[in-house]
């Protein structure tokens, strides 16, 4: 069945044809070209008027789609009746409008189908043949069709005319039906193809919108077109903010890269001050004609990956150093114990000089300090396995704050415990306290003139993060690379083991200890612990 749109076009065409016939009727009236002019003119005018009314009613009925098949068949039937009546009014065998049967057949072929077009052509042949035969034998004389006109043509020519028209009707039906069928198949294929393209466009749009990496497209001059939600979340800018802007305005590090496709890794600072490491890949793309249209820019946040790589390298390095140092510490500890014991025996001997006793006391004291340093280092090299249990973090930190309140380094420091009352985590309480105290002592050492220290905790389904933030001068960027190495320190009296031990403790819990520089100054150490 043809589409509603095609049916409307045919109805509009009939209305136009009706008006043209009406105009031609008026012209013939002026020339007195009709036989029985008054009778035929009034008949044609009424026929054209009825045709217009019928067409307008059909257009109104088409608004209800359930009537579309019925109206389609009705149009074909009406066209046959219209042409037949028109031939009756315009001279029968002498009428010039017999070709309109061909239009009726084509209408049936396009709107209904090839088989119905053949049926319509047969009906057209029957109607036309019957009309000519009836006129030839005088059966139509009562309605004004002259028998003499038909007999003047002759029976042989009438047979030839009917046969030729019948053949023309059949060929028209066959060709129209064939072309209509092919057009219908092509239209269906095109529609399926259009649907596929639409679905593909939707799929591409969904992939771009939900991609877990930044996807941008630019023109050949580097002006931004597509800017997906991930890129918006990274930059804090919307699609409308960056549309048609040079990509250098958003990512200065990409200046010129879009004209040199390849890979790049760069640092990027977000609108909230967070430092990120982004990996970028730029590739050109072409349009459907193969012409270079622009560039696709893919951005990935590899901050966590780079931190993990750095942590693994540091862990490997520290593990090797720790194992070697532990063995050396044991080797040093044995002669140290002998040396200390010997000094104590000498200092307890009778008759020892006062100066010698003082020197031996110094040896004993320094040997004890060295033994304590070795013991502390051994705790770093071979930390005890954590004994995990669930604790209320806020009250646990309060105990650490009470301990630190007696430390003169905290005289001008304000401590802020911002952990929620209900926050619970699973850790080794003693080891966590050691880490918290060490981090807060480092913050206090960095602020000899006083300042603020904040302790916060954020719990997520993936785990918990405890941060210690100060507003001191902050860390030098190059110092962050060495913070957790044993014996590395920037404090004159430091041993360089505090952060190294803290790192090993957090690592034994399956977590990470990271340092960063907040955008408002100072330094922040974050302990990230997994769900236990």
C-alpha positions as CSV (number, residue, x, y, z in Angstrom):
1,X,0.0,0.0,0.0
2,X,1.4,3.4,-1.0
3,X,2.2,6.0,1.6
4,X,-0.3,8.6,2.8
5,X,2.0,11.3,1.4
6,X,1.8,9.8,-2.1
7,X,-2.0,9.6,-1.8
8,X,-2.2,13.2,-0.9
9,X,-0.1,14.2,-3.9
10,X,-2.4,12.3,-6.3
11,X,-5.5,13.9,-4.7
12,X,-3.9,17.4,-5.1
13,X,-3.0,16.5,-8.7
14,X,-6.7,15.5,-9.4
15,X,-7.8,18.9,-8.0
16,X,-5.4,20.7,-10.4
17,X,-6.6,18.5,-13.4
18,X,-10.2,19.3,-12.5
19,X,-9.5,23.0,-12.7
20,X,-7.7,22.6,-15.9
21,X,-10.6,20.8,-17.4
22,X,-12.9,23.4,-16.2
23,X,-10.8,26.1,-17.9
24,X,-10.7,24.1,-21.1
25,X,-14.5,23.6,-21.0
26,X,-14.9,27.4,-20.8
27,X,-12.5,27.8,-23.7
28,X,-14.4,25.2,-25.8
29,X,-17.6,27.0,-24.9
30,X,-16.3,30.1,-26.5
31,X,-15.4,28.2,-29.7
32,X,-18.6,26.0,-29.7
33,X,-16.4,22.9,-30.2
34,X,-18.7,20.3,-28.4
35,X,-21.5,18.4,-30.0
36,X,-24.7,19.4,-28.2
37,X,-22.5,22.0,-26.6
38,X,-24.9,23.1,-23.8
39,X,-25.6,19.6,-22.7
40,X,-21.9,18.6,-22.6
41,X,-20.7,21.8,-21.1
42,X,-23.1,21.6,-18.1
43,X,-22.2,17.9,-17.7
44,X,-18.4,18.5,-17.6
45,X,-18.8,21.4,-15.2
46,X,-20.8,19.3,-12.8
47,X,-18.3,16.5,-13.1
48,X,-15.4,18.8,-12.4
49,X,-17.2,20.3,-9.4
50,X,-18.0,16.9,-8.0
51,X,-14.4,15.8,-8.5
52,X,-13.1,18.8,-6.5
53,X,-15.6,18.1,-3.7
54,X,-14.8,14.4,-3.6
55,X,-11.1,15.2,-3.5
56,X,-11.5,17.7,-0.7
57,X,-13.6,15.3,1.4
58,X,-10.9,12.6,0.8
59,X,-8.2,15.0,2.1
60,X,-10.2,15.6,5.3
61,X,-10.8,11.9,5.8
62,X,-7.1,11.2,5.5
63,X,-6.5,12.9,8.8
64,X,-7.8,9.6,10.4
65,X,-5.2,7.1,9.3
66,X,-7.4,4.1,9.8
67,X,-9.4,5.2,6.7
68,X,-6.2,5.4,4.5
69,X,-6.5,1.9,2.8
70,X,-10.2,2.4,2.1
71,X,-9.7,5.9,0.6
72,X,-6.8,4.6,-1.5
73,X,-9.1,2.0,-3.2
74,X,-11.8,4.6,-3.5
75,X,-9.5,7.0,-5.3
76,X,-8.7,4.4,-8.0
77,X,-12.4,3.5,-8.5
78,X,-13.3,7.2,-8.7
79,X,-10.6,7.8,-11.3
80,X,-12.0,5.1,-13.5
81,X,-15.5,6.5,-13.2
82,X,-14.3,10.0,-13.7
83,X,-12.5,9.2,-17.0
84,X,-15.4,7.1,-18.2
85,X,-18.0,9.8,-17.5
86,X,-15.7,12.4,-19.0
87,X,-15.5,10.4,-22.2
88,X,-19.3,10.2,-22.3
89,X,-19.5,14.0,-22.0
90,X,-16.8,14.7,-24.6
91,X,-17.8,12.5,-27.6
92,X,-16.9,8.9,-26.8
93,X,-14.9,7.6,-29.7
94,X,-14.0,11.2,-30.7
95,X,-13.0,12.3,-27.2
96,X,-9.3,13.2,-26.9
97,X,-9.2,12.2,-23.2
98,X,-9.0,8.4,-23.4
99,X,-5.3,8.7,-22.4
100,X,-6.5,9.5,-18.8
101,X,-7.1,5.8,-18.3
102,X,-3.3,5.5,-18.4
103,X,-3.1,7.9,-15.5
104,X,-5.7,5.8,-13.6
105,X,-3.6,2.7,-14.1
106,X,-0.4,4.4,-13.0
107,X,-2.2,5.7,-9.9
108,X,-3.3,2.2,-9.0
109,X,0.3,0.8,-9.6
110,X,1.9,3.4,-7.4
111,X,-0.7,3.5,-4.6
112,X,-1.7,-0.1,-4.4
113,X,0.7,-2.4,-6.3
114,X,1.6,-4.3,-9.5
115,X,-1.2,-6.8,-9.3
116,X,-3.9,-4.2,-8.7
117,X,-2.4,-2.1,-11.6
118,X,-3.1,-5.1,-13.9
119,X,-6.6,-5.5,-12.6
120,X,-7.2,-1.8,-13.2
121,X,-5.8,-2.0,-16.8
122,X,-8.2,-4.9,-17.5
123,X,-11.1,-2.9,-16.1
124,X,-10.0,0.2,-18.1
125,X,-10.0,-2.0,-21.3
126,X,-13.5,-3.4,-20.5
127,X,-14.9,0.1,-19.8
128,X,-13.4,1.7,-22.9
129,X,-14.3,-1.2,-25.2
130,X,-17.9,-1.3,-23.8
131,X,-18.3,2.5,-24.3
132,X,-17.1,2.4,-27.9
133,X,-19.2,-0.7,-28.8
134,X,-22.3,0.8,-27.2
135,X,-21.8,4.0,-29.1
136,X,-21.2,2.0,-32.4
137,X,-24.5,0.1,-31.9
138,X,-26.4,3.2,-30.9
139,X,-27.1,2.2,-27.3
140,X,-25.7,5.6,-26.1
141,X,-27.8,7.8,-28.5
142,X,-30.3,8.6,-25.7
143,X,-27.6,10.4,-23.7
144,X,-26.3,12.3,-26.7
145,X,-23.5,10.2,-28.2
146,X,-23.9,10.0,-32.0
147,X,-24.0,6.5,-33.5
148,X,-23.1,8.0,-36.9
149,X,-19.7,9.3,-35.6
150,X,-18.7,5.8,-34.6
151,X,-20.0,4.1,-37.8
152,X,-18.1,6.6,-39.9
153,X,-14.9,5.4,-38.2
154,X,-15.7,1.9,-39.3
155,X,-15.8,-1.4,-37.5
156,X,-12.3,-2.4,-38.4
157,X,-10.8,0.8,-37.1
158,X,-12.8,0.6,-34.0
159,X,-11.5,-2.9,-33.3
160,X,-8.0,-1.6,-34.0
161,X,-8.5,1.4,-31.6
162,X,-9.9,-0.8,-28.8
163,X,-7.1,-3.4,-29.2
164,X,-4.4,-0.8,-29.3
165,X,-5.7,0.9,-26.2
166,X,-6.1,-2.4,-24.4
167,X,-2.4,-3.3,-25.2
168,X,-1.4,0.2,-24.1
169,X,-3.3,-0.3,-20.8
170,X,-1.6,-3.6,-20.2
171,X,1.9,-2.4,-20.9
172,X,1.3,0.7,-18.7
173,X,0.1,-1.5,-15.9
174,X,3.1,-3.9,-16.3
175,X,5.7,-1.1,-16.5
176,X,4.1,1.0,-13.8
177,X,3.7,-1.9,-11.5
178,X,7.3,-3.0,-12.0
179,X,8.7,0.5,-11.5
180,X,6.5,1.0,-8.4
181,X,7.6,-2.3,-6.9
182,X,11.2,-1.4,-7.4
183,X,10.7,2.1,-6.0
184,X,8.9,0.5,-3.0
185,X,11.8,-1.9,-2.4
186,X,14.3,0.9,-2.8
187,X,12.3,3.1,-0.4
188,X,12.2,0.3,2.2
189,X,15.9,-0.3,1.8
190,X,16.5,3.5,2.1
191,X,14.3,3.6,5.2
192,X,16.2,0.7,6.8
193,X,19.5,2.4,5.9
194,X,18.2,5.7,7.4
195,X,17.2,3.9,10.5
196,X,20.6,2.2,10.7
197,X,22.3,5.6,10.3
198,X,20.1,7.1,13.0
199,X,20.8,4.3,15.4
200,X,24.5,4.5,14.6
201,X,24.4,8.3,15.3
202,X,22.7,7.6,18.6
203,X,25.2,5.0,19.4
204,X,28.1,7.3,18.6
205,X,26.6,10.0,20.6
206,X,26.1,7.7,23.6
207,X,29.7,6.5,23.4
208,X,31.0,10.0,23.3
209,X,28.8,11.1,26.2
210,X,29.5,8.2,28.4
211,X,33.2,7.7,27.6
212,X,35.5,7.6,30.6
213,X,38.0,9.7,28.8
214,X,37.9,13.1,27.3
215,X,36.9,13.3,23.6
216,X,37.2,16.5,21.6
217,X,37.0,17.2,17.9
218,X,38.5,20.3,16.3
219,X,38.5,21.9,12.9
220,X,41.6,21.9,10.8
221,X,42.5,25.2,12.4
222,X,42.2,23.8,15.9
223,X,38.8,25.3,16.9
224,X,36.8,23.1,19.3
225,X,33.6,21.4,18.1
226,X,32.7,18.4,20.2
227,X,33.5,18.5,23.9
228,X,32.1,15.5,25.8
229,X,30.9,15.4,29.4
230,X,34.2,13.9,30.7
231,X,36.2,16.8,29.2
232,X,33.6,19.2,30.8
233,X,34.1,17.6,34.2
234,X,37.9,17.9,33.9
235,X,38.0,21.5,32.8
236,X,34.9,22.8,34.5
237,X,33.8,24.3,31.1
238,X,30.7,23.4,29.2
239,X,30.3,22.6,25.5
240,X,28.8,26.1,24.9
241,X,31.7,27.7,26.7
242,X,34.4,26.2,24.5
243,X,32.6,25.9,21.2
244,X,34.6,27.4,18.3
245,X,37.3,28.5,20.8
246,X,41.0,27.6,20.0
247,X,42.0,24.5,21.9
248,X,45.0,26.4,23.2
249,X,42.6,28.5,25.3
250,X,41.5,25.4,27.2
251,X,44.7,23.3,27.1
252,X,47.7,25.6,26.6
253,X,50.0,22.6,26.5
254,X,48.3,21.4,23.3
255,X,49.3,24.6,21.4
256,X,50.4,23.4,17.9
257,X,49.9,19.7,18.7
258,X,46.7,19.4,16.7
259,X,48.8,20.2,13.6
260,X,51.3,17.6,14.6
261,X,49.2,14.5,15.5
262,X,50.8,12.2,18.1
263,X,51.0,11.5,21.8
264,X,51.7,13.9,24.6
265,X,51.6,13.8,28.4
266,X,51.2,17.0,30.4
267,X,50.2,18.4,33.8
268,X,46.9,20.1,34.1
269,X,45.4,22.1,37.0
270,X,41.6,21.8,37.3
271,X,39.3,24.7,38.3
272,X,39.3,23.5,41.9
273,X,43.1,23.5,42.1
274,X,43.7,19.8,41.7
275,X,46.8,18.8,39.8
276,X,46.3,16.1,37.2
277,X,48.4,14.2,34.7
278,X,46.7,13.9,31.3
279,X,47.7,11.7,28.4
280,X,46.7,13.1,25.1
281,X,46.4,11.4,21.6
282,X,45.7,13.5,18.5
283,X,44.6,11.9,15.2
284,X,43.3,13.6,12.0
285,X,39.9,12.5,10.6
286,X,38.3,12.9,7.1
287,X,34.8,13.5,5.9
288,X,32.8,11.1,3.7
289,X,34.6,12.4,0.6
290,X,38.0,11.7,2.1
291,X,38.8,15.4,2.7
292,X,40.7,16.4,5.8
293,X,38.1,17.9,8.1
294,X,39.7,18.2,11.5
295,X,41.3,16.3,14.5
296,X,40.1,14.0,17.2
297,X,41.7,14.6,20.6
298,X,41.5,11.9,23.2
299,X,42.4,12.8,26.8
300,X,42.9,10.3,29.7
301,X,43.5,11.0,33.3
302,X,46.6,9.0,34.2
303,X,47.3,10.7,37.5
304,X,46.5,7.5,39.5
305,X,48.6,5.4,37.1
306,X,51.6,7.7,37.4
307,X,51.3,7.7,41.2
308,X,51.0,4.0,41.2
309,X,54.1,3.7,39.0
310,X,56.0,6.0,41.3
311,X,54.8,4.1,44.3
312,X,55.9,0.8,42.8
313,X,59.3,2.2,41.9
314,X,59.7,3.7,45.4
315,X,58.5,0.5,47.0
316,X,61.0,-1.6,45.0
317,X,63.8,0.8,45.8
318,X,62.9,1.0,49.5
319,X,62.5,-2.8,49.8
320,X,65.9,-3.3,48.4
321,X,67.4,-0.6,50.6
322,X,65.5,-1.9,53.6
323,X,66.7,-5.5,53.1
324,X,70.3,-4.5,52.7
325,X,70.2,-2.1,55.5
326,X,68.6,-4.6,57.9
327,X,71.4,-7.0,57.3
328,X,73.9,-4.2,57.8
329,X,72.1,-3.1,61.0
330,X,72.4,-6.6,62.5
331,X,76.1,-6.7,61.6
332,X,76.6,-3.3,63.2
333,X,74.6,-4.1,66.3
334,X,76.7,-7.0,67.4
335,X,80.1,-5.2,67.5
336,X,78.2,-2.1,68.9
337,X,76.9,-4.2,71.8
338,X,80.5,-5.5,72.4
339,X,81.8,-2.0,72.3
340,X,79.2,-0.7,74.7
341,X,79.7,-3.5,77.1
342,X,83.5,-3.0,77.0
343,X,83.1,0.7,77.7
344,X,80.8,0.0,80.7
345,X,83.3,-2.5,82.1
346,X,86.2,0.0,81.8
347,X,84.2,2.8,83.3
348,X,83.4,0.6,86.3
349,X,87.1,-0.3,86.9
350,X,88.8,1.1,90.0
351,X,91.4,3.8,89.7
352,X,90.1,5.1,86.4
353,X,90.9,8.7,85.7
354,X,88.1,11.2,85.7
355,X,88.7,12.4,82.1
356,X,88.7,8.7,81.0
357,X,85.5,8.1,82.8
358,X,83.8,11.0,81.1
359,X,85.0,9.8,77.7
360,X,83.7,6.3,78.4
361,X,80.4,7.8,79.4
362,X,80.2,9.6,76.1
363,X,81.0,6.4,74.3
364,X,78.3,4.5,76.2
365,X,75.7,7.3,75.6
366,X,76.3,7.6,71.9
367,X,76.4,3.8,71.5
368,X,72.9,3.7,73.2
369,X,71.7,6.4,70.8
370,X,73.1,4.5,67.9
371,X,71.4,1.3,69.1
372,X,68.1,3.2,69.4
373,X,68.5,4.4,65.9
374,X,69.2,0.9,64.6
375,X,66.1,-0.4,66.5
376,X,64.0,2.3,64.9
377,X,65.5,1.5,61.5
378,X,64.7,-2.2,61.9
379,X,61.1,-1.3,62.6
380,X,61.2,0.4,59.2
381,X,62.9,-2.4,57.4
382,X,60.8,-5.2,59.0
383,X,57.6,-3.7,60.3
384,X,55.3,-5.8,62.5
385,X,52.2,-7.1,60.8
386,X,49.2,-4.9,61.6
387,X,46.6,-6.2,64.2
388,X,43.4,-4.9,62.7
389,X,40.3,-4.0,64.6
390,X,37.5,-1.4,64.2
391,X,37.9,1.9,65.9
392,X,36.1,5.2,66.2
393,X,38.5,7.4,64.4
394,X,37.6,10.8,66.0
395,X,38.2,9.6,69.6
396,X,41.4,7.9,68.5
397,X,42.7,11.1,67.1
398,X,41.7,13.0,70.2
399,X,44.0,10.7,72.2
400,X,46.8,11.6,69.9
401,X,46.1,15.3,70.3
402,X,46.2,15.0,74.1
403,X,49.6,13.4,73.8
404,X,50.9,16.2,71.4
405,X,49.5,18.9,73.6
406,X,52.6,18.5,75.9
407,X,55.0,18.9,73.0
408,X,56.5,22.5,73.0
409,X,56.5,22.4,69.2
410,X,52.7,22.7,69.3
411,X,52.6,25.8,71.5
412,X,51.5,28.1,68.7
413,X,49.7,25.5,66.6
414,X,45.9,25.1,66.5
415,X,44.7,21.5,66.0
416,X,41.4,20.9,64.3
417,X,39.9,17.5,64.5
418,X,37.2,17.6,61.7
419,X,36.5,13.9,61.7
420,X,32.8,13.0,62.1
421,X,31.8,11.4,65.4
422,X,30.4,8.2,63.8
423,X,33.4,7.5,61.5
424,X,34.6,4.0,61.9
425,X,37.6,2.4,60.2
426,X,39.5,-0.9,60.5
427,X,43.2,-0.5,61.3
428,X,45.9,-1.3,63.8
429,X,45.3,1.5,66.4
430,X,48.8,1.7,67.6
431,X,50.4,1.9,64.2
432,X,47.8,4.4,62.9
433,X,48.5,6.6,66.0
434,X,52.2,6.4,65.3
435,X,51.6,7.6,61.7
436,X,49.2,10.4,62.7
437,X,51.6,11.7,65.4
438,X,54.5,11.6,63.0
439,X,52.6,13.6,60.3
440,X,51.4,16.2,62.8
441,X,54.9,16.6,64.3
442,X,56.3,17.2,60.8
443,X,53.6,19.8,60.2
444,X,54.5,21.5,63.5
445,X,58.2,21.5,62.6
446,X,57.4,23.2,59.3
447,X,55.5,26.0,61.2
448,X,57.9,27.2,64.0
449,X,55.9,30.5,64.2
450,X,52.6,28.7,64.6
451,X,49.7,27.8,62.3
452,X,46.8,25.5,61.8
453,X,46.6,21.7,61.3
454,X,43.4,20.1,60.1
455,X,42.6,16.4,60.3
456,X,39.8,15.2,58.1
457,X,38.4,11.8,56.9
458,X,36.3,10.9,53.9
459,X,34.7,7.4,53.8
460,X,33.5,6.0,50.4
461,X,32.4,2.5,49.3
462,X,36.0,2.0,48.0
463,X,37.7,2.8,51.3
464,X,38.6,5.8,53.5
465,X,41.1,8.6,53.2
466,X,42.6,10.5,56.2
467,X,44.3,13.8,55.5
468,X,46.5,16.0,57.6
469,X,46.8,19.5,56.2
470,X,48.8,22.5,57.5
471,X,49.1,26.1,56.3
472,X,52.9,26.2,56.5
473,X,55.3,27.1,53.7
474,X,54.7,23.8,52.0
475,X,57.1,21.3,50.5
476,X,59.4,21.8,47.6
477,X,58.2,19.9,44.6
478,X,61.5,18.0,44.3
479,X,61.3,17.0,48.0
480,X,58.1,15.1,47.4
481,X,60.1,12.6,45.3
482,X,62.3,11.7,48.3
483,X,60.0,12.0,51.3
484,X,59.7,8.3,52.0
485,X,63.3,7.3,51.5
486,X,65.1,6.3,54.7
487,X,67.6,8.8,56.2
488,X,66.4,11.6,53.8
489,X,65.4,14.7,55.7
490,X,65.4,18.4,55.4
491,X,65.4,18.9,59.2
492,X,68.7,19.5,60.9
493,X,68.0,17.2,63.8
494,X,65.9,14.6,61.9
495,X,66.7,11.0,61.4
496,X,65.0,10.7,58.1
497,X,63.0,7.6,59.3
498,X,59.7,9.0,60.5
499,X,58.0,9.3,57.1
500,X,59.7,6.2,55.8
501,X,58.3,4.1,58.7
502,X,54.9,5.8,58.3
503,X,54.9,4.8,54.6
504,X,55.7,1.2,55.4
505,X,53.0,1.0,58.1
506,X,50.3,2.4,55.6
507,X,51.7,0.0,52.9
508,X,51.3,-2.9,55.3
509,X,47.6,-2.0,55.7
510,X,47.3,-2.2,51.9
511,X,47.0,1.6,51.5
512,X,49.0,4.5,50.2
513,X,50.5,7.6,51.7
514,X,50.7,10.6,49.4
515,X,51.8,14.2,49.7
516,X,50.5,17.2,47.8
517,X,50.5,21.0,47.8
518,X,47.0,22.4,48.3
519,X,46.1,25.4,46.0
520,X,45.7,27.7,49.1
521,X,49.3,26.9,50.4
522,X,50.8,24.6,52.9
523,X,51.1,20.8,52.5
524,X,48.7,17.9,52.8
525,X,49.5,14.2,53.6
526,X,46.7,11.7,52.7
527,X,46.4,8.2,54.1
528,X,44.3,6.1,51.8
529,X,43.0,2.8,53.2
530,X,41.0,0.1,51.4
531,X,37.9,-1.5,52.7
532,X,38.8,-4.3,55.1
